[in-house]
Amino acid sequence: QVHLVESGGGLVQTGDSLRLSCAASGRTFSSYTMAWFRQAPGKEREFVAAISWRGTTVYVDSVKGRFTISRDNAKNTVYLQMNSLKPEDTAAYYCAAKIGSTSVLPNYDYWGQGTQVTVFS
């Protein structure tokens, strides 16, 4: 069992940066593929980025060059550094975990409660 807790969301202006954190419980964090998804009101949950246990990363096209996913296995934490934020990035951001390879589908086994990111122009 893995328990995930996100933090770092907030209200920012266009062009600002935020860093989201996801703290995971459990002693096998380094074995998990970790991902960030987001969901805006009235929209489906959308894949944002993922990082495998080996450190391989995958991003949705709309955030490439602006967002960076990373992990610190010693701290059982995954991060999402978000730069050059846009109003269309506004959403609840969710951390997710699974065993196995990265996936852009929401077929992850464990999910956090989410943290809100709001970007105003």
mmCIF file of the C-alpha atoms, coordinates in Angstrom:
data_MODEL
# 
_entry.id   MODEL 
# 
loop_
_atom_site.group_PDB 
_atom_site.id 
_atom_site.type_symbol 
_atom_site.label_atom_id 
_atom_site.label_alt_id 
_atom_site.label_comp_id 
_atom_site.label_asym_id 
_atom_site.label_entity_id 
_atom_site.label_seq_id 
_atom_site.pdbx_PDB_ins_code 
_atom_site.Cartn_x 
_atom_site.Cartn_y 
_atom_site.Cartn_z 
_atom_site.occupancy 
_atom_site.B_iso_or_equiv 
_atom_site.pdbx_formal_charge 
_atom_site.auth_seq_id 
_atom_site.auth_comp_id 
_atom_site.auth_asym_id 
_atom_site.auth_atom_id 
_atom_site.pdbx_PDB_model_num 
ATOM 1   C CA . GLN A 1 1   ? 0.000   0.000  0.000   1.00 0.00 ? 1   GLN A CA 1 
ATOM 2   C CA . VAL A 1 2   ? 1.217   3.495  -0.908  1.00 0.00 ? 2   VAL A CA 1 
ATOM 3   C CA . HIS A 1 3   ? -0.172  6.713  0.533   1.00 0.00 ? 3   HIS A CA 1 
ATOM 4   C CA . LEU A 1 4   ? 0.421   9.874  -1.501  1.00 0.00 ? 4   LEU A CA 1 
ATOM 5   C CA . VAL A 1 5   ? 0.155   13.471 -0.285  1.00 0.00 ? 5   VAL A CA 1 
ATOM 6   C CA . GLU A 1 6   ? 0.540   16.394 -2.652  1.00 0.00 ? 6   GLU A CA 1 
ATOM 7   C CA . SER A 1 7   ? 1.518   19.936 -1.721  1.00 0.00 ? 7   SER A CA 1 
ATOM 8   C CA . GLY A 1 8   ? 2.714   23.141 -3.331  1.00 0.00 ? 8   GLY A CA 1 
ATOM 9   C CA . GLY A 1 9   ? -0.331  24.314 -5.245  1.00 0.00 ? 9   GLY A CA 1 
ATOM 10  C CA . GLY A 1 10  ? -1.463  27.911 -5.199  1.00 0.00 ? 10  GLY A CA 1 
ATOM 11  C CA . LEU A 1 11  ? -2.711  31.012 -6.979  1.00 0.00 ? 11  LEU A CA 1 
ATOM 12  C CA . VAL A 1 12  ? -0.153  32.556 -9.360  1.00 0.00 ? 12  VAL A CA 1 
ATOM 13  C CA . GLN A 1 13  ? 0.053   34.907 -12.321 1.00 0.00 ? 13  GLN A CA 1 
ATOM 14  C CA . THR A 1 14  ? 0.781   33.983 -15.909 1.00 0.00 ? 14  THR A CA 1 
ATOM 15  C CA . GLY A 1 15  ? 4.500   33.363 -16.308 1.00 0.00 ? 15  GLY A CA 1 
ATOM 16  C CA . ASP A 1 16  ? 5.100   32.447 -12.676 1.00 0.00 ? 16  ASP A CA 1 
ATOM 17  C CA . SER A 1 17  ? 6.522   29.173 -11.389 1.00 0.00 ? 17  SER A CA 1 
ATOM 18  C CA . LEU A 1 18  ? 5.390   26.604 -8.845  1.00 0.00 ? 18  LEU A CA 1 
ATOM 19  C CA . ARG A 1 19  ? 6.878   23.380 -7.573  1.00 0.00 ? 19  ARG A CA 1 
ATOM 20  C CA . LEU A 1 20  ? 4.515   20.610 -6.598  1.00 0.00 ? 20  LEU A CA 1 
ATOM 21  C CA . SER A 1 21  ? 5.645   17.879 -4.243  1.00 0.00 ? 21  SER A CA 1 
ATOM 22  C CA . CYS A 1 22  ? 4.223   14.430 -3.644  1.00 0.00 ? 22  CYS A CA 1 
ATOM 23  C CA . ALA A 1 23  ? 5.337   12.602 -0.521  1.00 0.00 ? 23  ALA A CA 1 
ATOM 24  C CA . ALA A 1 24  ? 4.868   8.838  -0.560  1.00 0.00 ? 24  ALA A CA 1 
ATOM 25  C CA . SER A 1 25  ? 4.714   6.373  2.264   1.00 0.00 ? 25  SER A CA 1 
ATOM 26  C CA . GLY A 1 26  ? 6.147   2.890  2.017   1.00 0.00 ? 26  GLY A CA 1 
ATOM 27  C CA . ARG A 1 27  ? 9.607   1.419  1.763   1.00 0.00 ? 27  ARG A CA 1 
ATOM 28  C CA . THR A 1 28  ? 9.483   0.525  -1.927  1.00 0.00 ? 28  THR A CA 1 
ATOM 29  C CA . PHE A 1 29  ? 9.026   4.005  -3.370  1.00 0.00 ? 29  PHE A CA 1 
ATOM 30  C CA . SER A 1 30  ? 12.051  3.596  -5.625  1.00 0.00 ? 30  SER A CA 1 
ATOM 31  C CA . SER A 1 31  ? 10.321  0.693  -7.378  1.00 0.00 ? 31  SER A CA 1 
ATOM 32  C CA . TYR A 1 32  ? 7.296   2.719  -8.451  1.00 0.00 ? 32  TYR A CA 1 
ATOM 33  C CA . THR A 1 33  ? 6.635   4.679  -11.579 1.00 0.00 ? 33  THR A CA 1 
ATOM 34  C CA . MET A 1 34  ? 5.293   8.062  -10.483 1.00 0.00 ? 34  MET A CA 1 
ATOM 35  C CA . ALA A 1 35  ? 3.119   10.450 -12.441 1.00 0.00 ? 35  ALA A CA 1 
ATOM 36  C CA . TRP A 1 36  ? 1.244   13.719 -12.325 1.00 0.00 ? 36  TRP A CA 1 
ATOM 37  C CA . PHE A 1 37  ? -2.220  14.127 -13.790 1.00 0.00 ? 37  PHE A CA 1 
ATOM 38  C CA . ARG A 1 38  ? -4.466  17.166 -13.745 1.00 0.00 ? 38  ARG A CA 1 
ATOM 39  C CA . GLN A 1 39  ? -8.180  17.795 -13.989 1.00 0.00 ? 39  GLN A CA 1 
ATOM 40  C CA . ALA A 1 40  ? -9.878  21.073 -14.758 1.00 0.00 ? 40  ALA A CA 1 
ATOM 41  C CA . PRO A 1 41  ? -13.560 21.643 -13.921 1.00 0.00 ? 41  PRO A CA 1 
ATOM 42  C CA . GLY A 1 42  ? -15.804 19.914 -16.434 1.00 0.00 ? 42  GLY A CA 1 
ATOM 43  C CA . LYS A 1 43  ? -12.894 18.125 -18.115 1.00 0.00 ? 43  LYS A CA 1 
ATOM 44  C CA . GLU A 1 44  ? -11.456 14.630 -17.963 1.00 0.00 ? 44  GLU A CA 1 
ATOM 45  C CA . ARG A 1 45  ? -8.352  13.860 -15.990 1.00 0.00 ? 45  ARG A CA 1 
ATOM 46  C CA . GLU A 1 46  ? -5.313  14.535 -18.178 1.00 0.00 ? 46  GLU A CA 1 
ATOM 47  C CA . PHE A 1 47  ? -1.822  13.042 -18.082 1.00 0.00 ? 47  PHE A CA 1 
ATOM 48  C CA . VAL A 1 48  ? 0.900   15.613 -17.408 1.00 0.00 ? 48  VAL A CA 1 
ATOM 49  C CA . ALA A 1 49  ? 4.188   13.797 -16.758 1.00 0.00 ? 49  ALA A CA 1 
ATOM 50  C CA . ALA A 1 50  ? 5.624   10.535 -15.489 1.00 0.00 ? 50  ALA A CA 1 
ATOM 51  C CA . ILE A 1 51  ? 8.965   9.257  -14.278 1.00 0.00 ? 51  ILE A CA 1 
ATOM 52  C CA . SER A 1 52  ? 9.923   5.598  -14.121 1.00 0.00 ? 52  SER A CA 1 
ATOM 53  C CA . TRP A 1 53  ? 11.913  3.933  -11.375 1.00 0.00 ? 53  TRP A CA 1 
ATOM 54  C CA . ARG A 1 54  ? 14.919  4.266  -13.687 1.00 0.00 ? 54  ARG A CA 1 
ATOM 55  C CA . GLY A 1 55  ? 14.353  7.993  -14.147 1.00 0.00 ? 55  GLY A CA 1 
ATOM 56  C CA . THR A 1 56  ? 12.909  7.864  -17.649 1.00 0.00 ? 56  THR A CA 1 
ATOM 57  C CA . THR A 1 57  ? 10.502  10.757 -18.139 1.00 0.00 ? 57  THR A CA 1 
ATOM 58  C CA . VAL A 1 58  ? 7.455   11.328 -20.331 1.00 0.00 ? 58  VAL A CA 1 
ATOM 59  C CA . TYR A 1 59  ? 5.504   14.562 -20.813 1.00 0.00 ? 59  TYR A CA 1 
ATOM 60  C CA . VAL A 1 60  ? 2.328   15.665 -22.508 1.00 0.00 ? 60  VAL A CA 1 
ATOM 61  C CA . ASP A 1 61  ? 3.168   17.949 -25.415 1.00 0.00 ? 61  ASP A CA 1 
ATOM 62  C CA . SER A 1 62  ? 1.503   20.997 -23.876 1.00 0.00 ? 62  SER A CA 1 
ATOM 63  C CA . VAL A 1 63  ? 3.984   21.120 -20.968 1.00 0.00 ? 63  VAL A CA 1 
ATOM 64  C CA . LYS A 1 64  ? 7.218   20.070 -22.690 1.00 0.00 ? 64  LYS A CA 1 
ATOM 65  C CA . GLY A 1 65  ? 9.922   22.641 -22.087 1.00 0.00 ? 65  GLY A CA 1 
ATOM 66  C CA . ARG A 1 66  ? 7.988   24.211 -19.210 1.00 0.00 ? 66  ARG A CA 1 
ATOM 67  C CA . PHE A 1 67  ? 7.446   21.414 -16.664 1.00 0.00 ? 67  PHE A CA 1 
ATOM 68  C CA . THR A 1 68  ? 10.032  19.049 -15.198 1.00 0.00 ? 68  THR A CA 1 
ATOM 69  C CA . ILE A 1 69  ? 9.260   15.912 -13.219 1.00 0.00 ? 69  ILE A CA 1 
ATOM 70  C CA . SER A 1 70  ? 11.906  14.563 -10.869 1.00 0.00 ? 70  SER A CA 1 
ATOM 71  C CA . ARG A 1 71  ? 12.174  12.213 -7.926  1.00 0.00 ? 71  ARG A CA 1 
ATOM 72  C CA . ASP A 1 72  ? 14.223  11.911 -4.765  1.00 0.00 ? 72  ASP A CA 1 
ATOM 73  C CA . ASN A 1 73  ? 14.097  8.285  -3.676  1.00 0.00 ? 73  ASN A CA 1 
ATOM 74  C CA . ALA A 1 74  ? 15.886  9.078  -0.415  1.00 0.00 ? 74  ALA A CA 1 
ATOM 75  C CA . LYS A 1 75  ? 12.993  11.374 0.517   1.00 0.00 ? 75  LYS A CA 1 
ATOM 76  C CA . ASN A 1 76  ? 10.226  9.258  -1.040  1.00 0.00 ? 76  ASN A CA 1 
ATOM 77  C CA . THR A 1 77  ? 9.160   12.338 -2.956  1.00 0.00 ? 77  THR A CA 1 
ATOM 78  C CA . VAL A 1 78  ? 8.361   13.216 -6.545  1.00 0.00 ? 78  VAL A CA 1 
ATOM 79  C CA . TYR A 1 79  ? 8.321   16.792 -7.777  1.00 0.00 ? 79  TYR A CA 1 
ATOM 80  C CA . LEU A 1 80  ? 6.768   18.722 -10.622 1.00 0.00 ? 80  LEU A CA 1 
ATOM 81  C CA . GLN A 1 81  ? 8.563   21.974 -11.371 1.00 0.00 ? 81  GLN A CA 1 
ATOM 82  C CA . MET A 1 82  ? 6.213   24.166 -13.380 1.00 0.00 ? 82  MET A CA 1 
ATOM 83  C CA . ASN A 1 83  ? 7.610   27.231 -15.132 1.00 0.00 ? 83  ASN A CA 1 
ATOM 84  C CA . SER A 1 84  ? 6.025   29.768 -17.476 1.00 0.00 ? 84  SER A CA 1 
ATOM 85  C CA . LEU A 1 85  ? 2.589   28.911 -16.171 1.00 0.00 ? 85  LEU A CA 1 
ATOM 86  C CA . LYS A 1 86  ? -0.454  29.710 -18.309 1.00 0.00 ? 86  LYS A CA 1 
ATOM 87  C CA . PRO A 1 87  ? -4.138  30.076 -17.433 1.00 0.00 ? 87  PRO A CA 1 
ATOM 88  C CA . GLU A 1 88  ? -4.811  26.797 -19.254 1.00 0.00 ? 88  GLU A CA 1 
ATOM 89  C CA . ASP A 1 89  ? -2.623  25.041 -16.669 1.00 0.00 ? 89  ASP A CA 1 
ATOM 90  C CA . THR A 1 90  ? -5.296  25.775 -14.070 1.00 0.00 ? 90  THR A CA 1 
ATOM 91  C CA . ALA A 1 91  ? -6.470  22.469 -12.603 1.00 0.00 ? 91  ALA A CA 1 
ATOM 92  C CA . ALA A 1 92  ? -6.323  20.155 -9.639  1.00 0.00 ? 92  ALA A CA 1 
ATOM 93  C CA . TYR A 1 93  ? -3.048  18.252 -9.869  1.00 0.00 ? 93  TYR A CA 1 
ATOM 94  C CA . TYR A 1 94  ? -2.885  14.644 -8.731  1.00 0.00 ? 94  TYR A CA 1 
ATOM 95  C CA . CYS A 1 95  ? 0.070   12.438 -7.946  1.00 0.00 ? 95  CYS A CA 1 
ATOM 96  C CA . ALA A 1 96  ? -0.154  8.757  -8.897  1.00 0.00 ? 96  ALA A CA 1 
ATOM 97  C CA . ALA A 1 97  ? 1.940   5.620  -8.479  1.00 0.00 ? 97  ALA A CA 1 
ATOM 98  C CA . LYS A 1 98  ? 2.171   2.220  -10.135 1.00 0.00 ? 98  LYS A CA 1 
ATOM 99  C CA . ILE A 1 99  ? 4.476   -0.714 -10.531 1.00 0.00 ? 99  ILE A CA 1 
ATOM 100 C CA . GLY A 1 100 ? 5.711   -1.130 -14.080 1.00 0.00 ? 100 GLY A CA 1 
ATOM 101 C CA . SER A 1 101 ? 6.474   1.114  -16.999 1.00 0.00 ? 101 SER A CA 1 
ATOM 102 C CA . THR A 1 102 ? 5.290   4.666  -17.488 1.00 0.00 ? 102 THR A CA 1 
ATOM 103 C CA . SER A 1 103 ? 1.807   5.172  -18.836 1.00 0.00 ? 103 SER A CA 1 
ATOM 104 C CA . VAL A 1 104 ? -0.146  8.180  -20.062 1.00 0.00 ? 104 VAL A CA 1 
ATOM 105 C CA . LEU A 1 105 ? -3.368  6.441  -19.136 1.00 0.00 ? 105 LEU A CA 1 
ATOM 106 C CA . PRO A 1 106 ? -4.868  6.832  -15.655 1.00 0.00 ? 106 PRO A CA 1 
ATOM 107 C CA . ASN A 1 107 ? -4.238  3.140  -14.906 1.00 0.00 ? 107 ASN A CA 1 
ATOM 108 C CA . TYR A 1 108 ? -2.237  3.889  -11.784 1.00 0.00 ? 108 TYR A CA 1 
ATOM 109 C CA . ASP A 1 109 ? -2.816  1.971  -8.598  1.00 0.00 ? 109 ASP A CA 1 
ATOM 110 C CA . TYR A 1 110 ? -2.498  4.753  -6.051  1.00 0.00 ? 110 TYR A CA 1 
ATOM 111 C CA . TRP A 1 111 ? -3.633  8.362  -6.110  1.00 0.00 ? 111 TRP A CA 1 
ATOM 112 C CA . GLY A 1 112 ? -3.253  11.400 -3.912  1.00 0.00 ? 112 GLY A CA 1 
ATOM 113 C CA . GLN A 1 113 ? -6.027  13.821 -2.963  1.00 0.00 ? 113 GLN A CA 1 
ATOM 114 C CA . GLY A 1 114 ? -4.833  16.559 -5.279  1.00 0.00 ? 114 GLY A CA 1 
ATOM 115 C CA . THR A 1 115 ? -3.552  20.113 -4.975  1.00 0.00 ? 115 THR A CA 1 
ATOM 116 C CA . GLN A 1 116 ? -5.110  23.094 -6.743  1.00 0.00 ? 116 GLN A CA 1 
ATOM 117 C CA . VAL A 1 117 ? -3.147  25.244 -9.161  1.00 0.00 ? 117 VAL A CA 1 
ATOM 118 C CA . THR A 1 118 ? -4.802  28.424 -10.402 1.00 0.00 ? 118 THR A CA 1 
ATOM 119 C CA . VAL A 1 119 ? -3.102  30.690 -12.931 1.00 0.00 ? 119 VAL A CA 1 
ATOM 120 C CA . PHE A 1 120 ? -4.631  34.092 -13.649 1.00 0.00 ? 120 PHE A CA 1 
ATOM 121 C CA . SER A 1 121 ? -3.715  36.499 -16.417 1.00 0.00 ? 121 SER A CA 1 
# 
